[in-house]
């Protein structure tokens, strides 16, 4: 029984001495007070130490969270600033991210570091140097396919103008291809590809691309009209023929536009091609090359396929049967005008692959000469719609639409059958020859100068002597 008071006294220490004071032990009250006070100080000290430790731990965790950008919200702390920019190759680039667009994108539920993997656990704010996003982390099959393509090979070679994934799909605003605002929506693909491949871009000036005026030709082709005038989403766009991620040169046997693969590519939309062509192609072709069908582009030039080829399928030989005669003339406004066409001029012109009937529309086979039904004036907007729209809103175009006889038309500046590319030094629109070209009308005493009401005079001679003129001409 002697152990009980001792056990109770130990309990009393932990409980403030209450049991000890009731045990009847000598000096129990004093002893209880001393032990109870000591115990309370120990407990309070322990609690304060624990609280201090937890507080310090909380601060450390908070600082660690602030130093590591792992959430979209963390990144937007800086990137929601519309003035945030950086410099790349001497060009100022915006680093602003529109949160609403990002949340609506196909990646809207992912965190930034899911794509920018090199920033995982990095200091926040992170270094200015950020590794390019590797789309192959999620889209490895597409990236492998793209790596073998013409574009992918250019990227690997370090070509500055080579298109990367964001150039076609976007970066933080990528949406599904069925969304109207998607860059790869059916209606947007020609314009997306045209950013590099339309006439006059840095890409077309840098690389030798066999086709020219691609976007302009496509817009007035039967495919372009089917898509934009009739809204037919079955109409072919760039990726239907060239593919999206496996674009290869037409000389590559694996290319969708290689000569041996063109019929198969066209059959994706046009069924029973061979059966139809056996009925419409002249028999002697089959006798020369049994079982071989001339490929589609032999008759239907790529990017320019139009109904006009079926209604106006005249060969140049039929036109030259008359227009090759040196004595062929007509009378216009009392003047005798030659109608002879110099075939050498055409062969050396930018239109050497364009048939007569493509420009001189309306020609029909029949008992009367084919050109009897040809339109009076060539409509250049058939192939050059963008330029025609710009011209129509210019001073020259406005005067032409009014029927002003002094208004310059396309042929007045560019010529007729001998038109050369503007980068050809012999072209009247070659930069150093432009002042001379404009001077035909704007030189003092000419028709445009005589109508000019401004105080400016001697425009051409003054320009020639100016720093700009000397810089261009000398």
Secondary structure as UniProt FT lines:
FT   HELIX           2..14
FT   TURN            15..16
FT   HELIX           18..22
FT   TURN            26..27
FT   HELIX           28..67
FT   HELIX           72..79
FT   TURN            82..83
FT   STRAND          85..88
FT   TURN            89..90
FT   STRAND          91..94
FT   HELIX           99..104
FT   TURN            106..109
FT   HELIX           112..115
FT   HELIX           117..119
FT   TURN            120..121
FT   HELIX           135..137
FT   HELIX           140..147
FT   HELIX           150..156
FT   TURN            157..158
FT   TURN            160..161
FT   HELIX           165..169
FT   TURN            177..178
FT   TURN            180..181
FT   TURN            183..184
FT   TURN            186..188
FT   HELIX           189..197
FT   TURN            199..200
FT   HELIX           202..206
FT   HELIX           214..219
FT   HELIX           222..228
FT   TURN            229..230
FT   TURN            233..234
FT   HELIX           238..242
FT   TURN            250..251
FT   TURN            253..254
FT   TURN            256..257
FT   TURN            259..261
FT   HELIX           262..267
FT   TURN            268..269
FT   TURN            271..272
FT   HELIX           273..280
FT   HELIX           283..288
FT   TURN            290..291
FT   HELIX           296..299
FT   TURN            302..303
FT   HELIX           308..311
FT   HELIX           316..323
FT   TURN            326..327
FT   STRAND          329..332
FT   TURN            333..334
FT   STRAND          335..338
FT   HELIX           343..347
FT   TURN            350..353
FT   HELIX           356..359
FT   TURN            361..362
FT   HELIX           370..373
FT   HELIX           380..382
FT   HELIX           385..392
FT   HELIX           395..401
FT   TURN            402..403
FT   TURN            405..406
FT   HELIX           410..414
FT   TURN            417..418
FT   TURN            422..423
FT   TURN            425..426
FT   TURN            428..429
FT   HELIX           431..433
FT   HELIX           434..442
FT   TURN            444..445
FT   HELIX           447..451
FT   HELIX           459..465
FT   HELIX           467..473
//
